[in-house]
Amino acid sequence: MEFHKYGDAIHIPPEDFFDNLIKQVENLQTQVDESKKLHYDNSSNARDVFLYGCQVAGSQYLQLKDHVLPKLREGDSLLLMREPNNERDIHAISVYTIGGLKMGYLPQNNNLILSRLMDEGNLLFAKTKTFYWDGKDLELVVKDYLRA
């Protein structure tokens, strides 16, 4: 139990802080649910529409060598998750393996439209195209799709 002394500053979050937090959690849960549908959906009516191919950014900041290389294969499905509260990019979209390992981000210069599609409730995902480990960085090229 912690006691505060008289004069200690007590920080009170902004009025809408908890409402925004709940909204973000609900949005993430929706993305997770949709991603699970993607992984398990056997519907013959579903179509995967190719949108964009790109190299994943930011992998050099993650410790991926021992985690990714033994498991990554060409054509593997990858999850795309919105990060609307990312300090560097409000349109940030992170890339994860199905097992939940973060691989990096879709490039900032081309994520505006994709982030808006995701914010409107569309299911976007990626598949590995090519990858190369140079000893430090993972060069991962992915193809991004819309589940229609």
DRENLUMDREN-912805 format. One record per residue (C-alpha): y, z, x. Coordinates in steps of 0.25 Angstrom, whole numbers, padded with zeros to 4 digits, always signed. Example, Ala and Ser with C-alpha at 12.3 -4.5 7.8 and 13.67 -1.06 7.14 Angstrom:
// residues 2
-0018+0031+0049 -0004+0029+0055 
This chain:
// residues 148
+0000+0000+0000 +0014-0004+0005 +0026+0004+0003 +0040-0002+0004 +0052+0006+0010 +0065+0007+0003 +0073-0005+0007 +0061-0014+0010 +0063-0028+0004 +0054-0032-0007 +0053-0047-0009 +0052-0052-0023 +0047-0066-0025 +0055-0076-0033 +0054-0075-0049 +0045-0087-0050 +0037-0085-0037 +0024-0080-0045 +0025-0091-0055 +0026-0102-0044 +0015-0095-0037 +0006-0095-0049 +0010-0110-0052 +0006-0114-0038 -0008-0106-0039 -0011-0113-0052 -0007-0127-0046 -0016-0124-0034 -0027-0120-0043 -0026-0133-0051 -0026-0141-0038 -0039-0133-0034 -0045-0136-0048 -0042-0151-0047 -0047-0151-0033 -0060-0145-0037 -0061-0156-0048 -0059-0166-0038 -0071-0161-0030 -0080-0159-0041 -0076-0170-0051 -0087-0181-0053 -0079-0187-0064 -0081-0203-0065 -0067-0203-0071 -0059-0197-0059 -0053-0207-0050 -0047-0204-0036 -0035-0212-0033 -0031-0214-0019 -0016-0210-0016 -0013-0209-0002 -0019-0207+0012 -0013-0199+0023 -0015-0190+0035 -0016-0175+0032 -0004-0167+0039 -0004-0153+0044 -0018-0152+0049 -0014-0148+0063 -0009-0135+0057 -0023-0131+0052 -0035-0126+0059 -0044-0137+0054 -0053-0141+0066 -0065-0132+0063 -0063-0132+0048 -0061-0147+0045 -0068-0156+0055 -0082-0152+0053 -0080-0154+0038 -0071-0165+0036 -0076-0179+0031 -0070-0192+0027 -0069-0193+0012 -0069-0178+0010 -0061-0174-0002 -0048-0165+0001 -0040-0157-0008 -0025-0159-0009 -0017-0146-0013 -0002-0145-0016 +0006-0135-0008 +0019-0135-0016 +0025-0123-0009 +0022-0129+0005 +0035-0125+0013 +0035-0139+0021 +0032-0148+0009 +0033-0145-0006 +0024-0157-0008 +0013-0153+0001 -0001-0156-0001 -0012-0150+0007 -0026-0155+0010 -0038-0147+0009 -0053-0149+0011 -0062-0146-0001 -0066-0133+0006 -0051-0129+0006 -0047-0132+0021 -0033-0136+0022 -0032-0149+0030 -0017-0152+0030 -0007-0159+0020 -0004-0172+0015 +0008-0178+0022 +0021-0173+0017 +0028-0187+0017 +0018-0192+0007 +0015-0180-0002 +0026-0180-0013 +0019-0189-0023 +0005-0183-0020 +0011-0169-0022 +0017-0173-0035 +0004-0179-0040 -0003-0166-0037 +0008-0157-0043 +0006-0165-0056 -0008-0161-0057 -0015-0173-0051 -0027-0171-0042 -0025-0176-0028 -0036-0175-0017 -0039-0182-0003 -0050-0187+0005 -0052-0187+0020 -0050-0201+0025 -0051-0199+0040 -0049-0187+0049 -0048-0184+0064 -0047-0171+0072 -0040-0173+0085 -0042-0159+0090 -0030-0153+0084 -0026-0160+0071 -0034-0166+0060 -0030-0180+0056 -0034-0181+0042 -0032-0193+0033 -0034-0191+0018 -0034-0200+0006 -0027-0194-0006 -0032-0196-0020 -0028-0193-0034 -0039-0189-0044 -0036-0198-0056 
